Amino acid sequence: MDLFQARTFVAGDVLLREGAAGDRAYMIEHGQVEVSKMVDGRKVILNKLGPGAIVGEMALIDKAPRMATVTAIDKMVALVIDQRVFDKVLADAPPVLRALVLAYTSHLRNLGSRASQLQTDLEKTQSGKPSM
């Protein structure tokens, strides 16, 4: 783990912001984070994660913008996985593993987009507004 530096966050600190470019991921050692997304102008909490969870990895893999915002719920410590280190680890991996990781990330992004659209459609249906 000497490749990774520990960083401390306090409640309310934003580790990752939805829509931003990603140059690092975090592995949570202590504490918790909230994963949220803006849907139709309001914050929707997707998950709460704690020790052992990794956040921000998809942007390192596919270089696409962040899909969600990750905020510290309480004082927490996380190991920083920066793009340079990640790229080296991935470059050293067998080609089939690299292809699987990219495919997995693509599937997750597609599922996330579909889930957001389904949530929006459901809310419109429940409020009596037709969906497009």
C-alpha positions as CSV (number, residue, x, y, z in Angstrom):
1,M,0.0,0.0,0.0
2,D,3.0,2.3,-0.1
3,L,1.8,3.5,-3.6
4,F,-1.2,5.2,-1.9
5,Q,-1.3,8.2,0.4
6,A,-3.9,8.5,3.2
7,R,-6.1,11.6,3.3
8,T,-8.4,12.7,6.0
9,F,-11.8,14.3,5.4
10,V,-14.4,15.8,7.7
11,A,-18.2,15.7,7.5
12,G,-19.4,17.7,4.5
13,D,-16.1,17.5,2.5
14,V,-16.8,16.6,-1.1
15,L,-14.4,13.9,-2.4
16,L,-15.9,13.7,-5.9
17,R,-18.3,15.9,-7.7
18,E,-20.8,14.7,-10.3
19,G,-19.9,15.8,-13.9
20,A,-16.3,16.6,-13.0
21,A,-13.3,15.0,-14.6
22,G,-11.6,12.3,-12.5
23,D,-8.0,11.9,-11.7
24,R,-8.2,9.9,-8.5
25,A,-10.3,7.3,-6.7
26,Y,-10.5,6.6,-3.0
27,M,-10.5,3.5,-0.9
28,I,-12.3,4.2,2.4
29,E,-10.3,3.1,5.5
30,H,-12.4,4.6,8.3
31,G,-15.7,6.5,8.3
32,Q,-18.5,6.8,5.8
33,V,-19.5,8.6,2.6
34,E,-22.8,9.4,0.9
35,V,-23.1,8.9,-2.8
36,S,-25.7,11.2,-4.4
37,K,-26.8,12.4,-7.8
38,M,-28.8,15.4,-9.0
39,V,-32.1,14.3,-10.6
40,D,-34.4,17.0,-12.0
41,G,-32.7,19.6,-9.8
42,R,-32.9,17.7,-6.6
43,K,-30.4,15.6,-4.7
44,V,-31.0,11.9,-4.6
45,I,-29.0,9.7,-2.2
46,L,-27.9,6.5,-4.0
47,N,-25.9,4.8,-1.3
48,K,-23.8,5.1,1.9
49,L,-20.5,3.4,1.9
50,G,-17.9,2.6,4.5
51,P,-14.6,0.9,5.1
52,G,-13.3,-1.2,2.2
53,A,-15.4,0.6,-0.4
54,I,-13.8,2.2,-3.4
55,V,-15.3,5.3,-5.0
56,G,-14.3,7.2,-8.2
57,E,-12.8,4.2,-9.9
58,M,-14.9,4.4,-13.1
59,A,-13.5,7.8,-14.1
60,L,-10.0,6.4,-13.7
61,I,-10.9,3.5,-16.0
62,D,-12.8,5.2,-18.8
63,K,-11.8,8.9,-18.4
64,A,-15.5,9.9,-18.5
65,P,-17.0,12.5,-16.1
66,R,-18.1,11.5,-12.6
67,M,-21.5,10.0,-12.4
68,A,-22.2,11.0,-8.8
69,T,-21.1,13.2,-6.0
70,V,-19.4,11.6,-3.0
71,T,-19.5,13.4,0.3
72,A,-18.0,12.5,3.7
73,I,-20.7,11.8,6.3
74,D,-18.3,12.0,9.2
75,K,-14.6,12.2,9.9
76,M,-13.0,9.7,7.5
77,V,-9.7,8.5,6.2
78,A,-9.3,7.2,2.6
79,L,-6.4,6.0,0.5
80,V,-5.9,8.1,-2.6
81,I,-5.5,6.1,-5.9
82,D,-4.2,8.6,-8.4
83,Q,-4.5,8.3,-12.2
84,R,-0.8,7.8,-12.7
85,V,-0.6,4.8,-10.3
86,F,-3.8,3.3,-11.6
87,D,-2.7,3.6,-15.3
88,K,0.5,1.8,-14.4
89,V,-1.3,-1.0,-12.6
90,L,-3.8,-1.4,-15.5
91,A,-1.1,-1.3,-18.1
92,D,0.7,-4.2,-16.3
93,A,-2.5,-6.3,-16.3
94,P,-3.2,-8.9,-19.0
95,P,-5.1,-7.5,-22.0
96,V,-8.1,-9.6,-21.3
97,L,-8.4,-8.2,-17.8
98,R,-8.1,-4.6,-19.2
99,A,-10.9,-5.4,-21.7
100,L,-13.1,-6.9,-19.0
101,V,-12.6,-3.8,-16.7
102,L,-13.5,-1.4,-19.5
103,A,-16.6,-3.5,-20.5
104,Y,-17.7,-3.7,-16.8
105,T,-17.4,0.1,-16.4
106,S,-19.3,0.7,-19.6
107,H,-22.2,-1.6,-18.4
108,L,-22.3,0.2,-15.1
109,R,-22.5,3.6,-16.7
110,N,-25.3,2.5,-19.0
111,L,-27.2,1.0,-16.0
112,G,-26.8,4.2,-14.1
113,S,-28.1,6.3,-16.9
114,R,-31.1,3.9,-17.4
115,A,-31.9,3.9,-13.7
116,S,-31.9,7.7,-13.6
117,Q,-34.3,7.8,-16.6
118,L,-36.6,5.2,-15.0
119,Q,-36.6,7.2,-11.8
120,T,-37.6,10.4,-13.7
121,D,-40.3,8.6,-15.7
122,L,-41.7,7.0,-12.5
123,E,-41.9,10.4,-10.7
124,K,-43.6,12.0,-13.7
125,T,-46.1,9.1,-13.9
126,Q,-46.8,9.4,-10.1
127,S,-47.3,13.2,-10.4
128,G,-49.6,12.8,-13.4
129,K,-47.2,14.3,-15.9
130,P,-46.7,12.2,-19.1
131,S,-43.1,11.1,-19.8
132,M,-41.4,11.8,-23.1
